[in-house]
Structures are given as C-alpha cells and as structure tokens.
Amino acid sequence: MKTLLLIRHAKSDWPENTEDLERPLAEIGKKDATEMSKYLLANNTKIDYFLASPAKRTVETCEIFAKHYQKSFETAEKLYNPSEKNFHSVVFSLDDKHNSACLFSHNNGISNFANSFSENIIHFPTCGVAIFNFDCEKWSEFEMANKNLVAFYKP
C-alpha cells in the first residue's frame, strides 16, 4: 500500500512588486502550517518523503512540515501551476522505497488532481491536507489501483 498526502500551500502574503514565484507566507499561513503539521504528527500520520513546488510560499509551507517531521525535502518544477498530467508524472516518478509521500502544490491543480480520486473534495483551502491510500506496491501502479480517501483536514 502507498499513501499520498496532498497539501496546498498555506496562506501567502502579497507584497508589492513581488513576482508570483517569490510570494512568501503570511503570518497566519505560518501558524496554520505549524498547527497542521503538529496535528498530523499527533495523529501518527507517517510521511517518508516531502516534495514541493519551487514557489517560495510552497517551499516555506513544506519547510515547516519537514522541520516537525525532521526530514529533508526536494522541489519539483512540475508542482508549480500544475496540471493533472504534471501530478501524475510526479507520482509515477516517486521512489518505491517511500511508502508515503507528501506533495505541496497550488490550486486549481491540486484540487483537480484530488477530485480525480474522490468526489468528496471540492476545493482545497490554503494548508488543506488530503490523504489517500492506494492499493499498490509501486507508485507506477497508482493510477489503476483502488483509491481511498483516508482523511481531509483544513486549518
């Protein structure tokens, strides 16, 4: 079994003259990311691997979760303004040694990707977390595997 967590970046700030890629987290976003990461840990949610969009707000969200989990993380261009196809490509490329992986990305892509597995999720709020189990042994098999929405959390 493989577990995939999808997390939308936390609430970002909109400083003047800042490119979209460089927008930082707002203070409420930092607070929400801290609370959500602590909540997942308190509920024994295992995460083996963290992967984030290279956008500053997404990296900062991932950093907070990775810090609480005492893990490192990587970034992937395909998670910035992603299409559903980009998400599939990222999941297919995950290393099978990771039984659980967490992807940090943006709307609308993350909502569309999650909705392709479950009718229960309509829209990801900032710092929303969806957890799916896939009945497969390899990430390359996830598309055809039975999928189960385990949980959907929001700050």
C-alpha positions as CSV (number, residue, x, y, z in Angstrom):
1,M,0.0,0.0,0.0
2,K,1.1,3.5,-0.8
3,T,-0.1,6.7,0.9
4,L,-0.1,10.1,-0.8
5,L,-0.7,13.3,1.0
6,L,-1.6,16.4,-1.0
7,I,-1.1,19.7,0.7
8,R,-2.0,23.1,-0.7
9,H,0.5,25.8,0.4
10,A,-0.5,27.9,3.4
11,K,-1.9,31.4,3.2
12,S,0.5,33.7,1.4
13,D,1.2,37.3,1.5
14,W,1.0,39.7,-1.5
15,P,3.9,42.2,-1.0
16,E,4.0,45.0,-3.7
17,N,6.3,44.4,-6.7
18,T,6.8,40.7,-5.8
19,E,6.7,38.1,-8.6
20,D,4.3,35.2,-8.0
21,L,7.1,32.7,-7.5
22,E,8.6,34.9,-4.7
23,R,5.4,35.4,-2.6
24,P,6.1,34.5,1.0
25,L,3.8,33.0,3.6
26,A,1.7,35.4,5.6
27,E,1.9,35.1,9.4
28,I,-1.5,33.2,9.5
29,G,0.0,30.8,6.9
30,K,3.0,30.1,9.1
31,K,0.6,29.5,12.1
32,D,-1.7,27.2,10.1
33,A,1.3,25.2,8.7
34,T,2.7,24.7,12.2
35,E,-0.7,23.6,13.6
36,M,-1.4,21.2,10.7
37,S,2.0,19.6,10.8
38,K,1.7,19.1,14.6
39,Y,-1.8,17.7,14.1
40,L,-0.6,15.1,11.5
41,L,2.2,14.1,13.8
42,A,-0.2,13.8,16.8
43,N,-2.4,11.5,14.7
44,N,0.6,9.3,13.7
45,T,0.5,10.3,10.1
46,K,3.6,8.8,8.6
47,I,5.4,10.7,5.8
48,D,8.6,9.3,4.2
49,Y,9.2,11.9,1.6
50,F,8.4,15.6,1.0
51,L,8.3,17.3,-2.4
52,A,7.3,20.9,-3.0
53,S,6.7,23.3,-5.8
54,P,9.6,25.8,-6.0
55,A,7.4,28.8,-5.2
56,K,8.5,30.5,-2.0
57,R,5.2,30.1,-0.3
58,T,5.1,26.4,-1.0
59,V,8.7,25.8,0.0
60,E,8.1,27.7,3.3
61,T,5.0,25.6,4.0
62,C,7.0,22.4,3.2
63,E,9.9,23.6,5.4
64,I,7.5,23.8,8.4
65,F,6.2,20.3,7.9
66,A,9.6,18.8,7.2
67,K,11.1,20.5,10.3
68,H,8.4,19.0,12.5
69,Y,8.9,15.6,10.9
70,Q,12.7,16.0,11.0
71,K,13.0,15.2,7.3
72,S,14.6,17.0,4.3
73,F,12.6,17.8,1.2
74,E,13.1,18.4,-2.5
75,T,11.4,20.7,-5.1
76,A,9.9,19.9,-8.4
77,E,9.1,22.4,-11.2
78,K,6.1,20.3,-12.2
79,L,4.3,21.1,-9.0
80,Y,4.2,24.9,-9.8
81,N,1.0,25.8,-11.6
82,P,0.5,22.1,-12.2
83,S,-1.9,20.3,-14.5
84,E,-3.4,16.9,-13.5
85,K,-0.9,15.4,-16.0
86,N,2.0,17.0,-14.1
87,F,0.8,15.4,-10.8
88,H,0.6,12.0,-12.5
89,S,4.1,12.4,-13.8
90,V,5.5,13.4,-10.4
91,V,3.7,10.5,-8.6
92,F,4.9,8.0,-11.3
93,S,8.5,9.1,-10.7
94,L,8.4,8.7,-6.9
95,D,10.9,6.2,-5.5
96,D,9.2,2.9,-4.4
97,K,11.2,2.8,-1.2
98,H,8.9,5.6,0.0
99,N,5.6,4.1,1.2
100,S,4.2,7.6,1.9
101,A,4.9,10.8,0.1
102,C,3.7,14.4,0.6
103,L,3.3,16.8,-2.3
104,F,3.0,20.5,-1.7
105,S,1.4,22.5,-4.5
106,H,-1.2,25.0,-5.7
107,N,-4.8,25.4,-6.6
108,N,-6.5,24.7,-9.0
109,G,-4.2,21.9,-9.9
110,I,-4.1,20.2,-6.5
111,S,-8.0,20.3,-6.2
112,N,-8.4,18.9,-9.7
113,F,-5.9,16.1,-9.1
114,A,-7.5,15.2,-5.7
115,N,-11.0,15.3,-7.3
116,S,-9.9,12.8,-9.9
117,F,-9.7,10.2,-7.0
118,S,-12.6,11.3,-4.8
119,E,-15.9,13.1,-5.2
120,N,-15.6,14.2,-1.5
121,I,-13.2,17.0,-2.1
122,I,-14.4,20.1,-3.9
123,H,-11.9,22.8,-3.1
124,F,-8.7,22.8,-1.1
125,P,-8.4,25.7,1.3
126,T,-4.9,27.1,2.0
127,C,-3.0,24.5,4.0
128,G,-5.6,21.9,3.3
129,V,-4.5,18.3,3.6
130,A,-5.9,15.3,1.7
131,I,-4.6,11.8,2.5
132,F,-5.2,8.9,0.0
133,N,-4.3,5.3,0.2
134,F,-3.5,3.4,-3.0
135,D,-3.7,-0.4,-3.1
136,C,-0.5,-0.9,-4.9
137,E,3.2,-1.8,-4.2
138,K,4.7,0.6,-6.8
139,W,4.0,4.3,-7.4
140,S,3.9,3.5,-11.1
141,E,0.7,1.4,-10.4
142,F,-1.2,4.1,-8.5
143,E,-3.4,5.2,-11.4
144,M,-5.1,1.8,-11.8
145,A,-5.0,1.0,-8.0
146,N,-8.0,1.1,-5.7
147,K,-8.0,4.5,-4.1
148,N,-9.3,5.5,-0.7
149,L,-9.6,9.0,0.8
150,V,-8.4,8.4,4.3
151,A,-8.8,12.0,5.6
152,F,-9.3,15.6,4.6
153,Y,-8.2,18.3,7.0
154,K,-8.3,22.0,6.9
155,P,-6.9,24.6,9.4
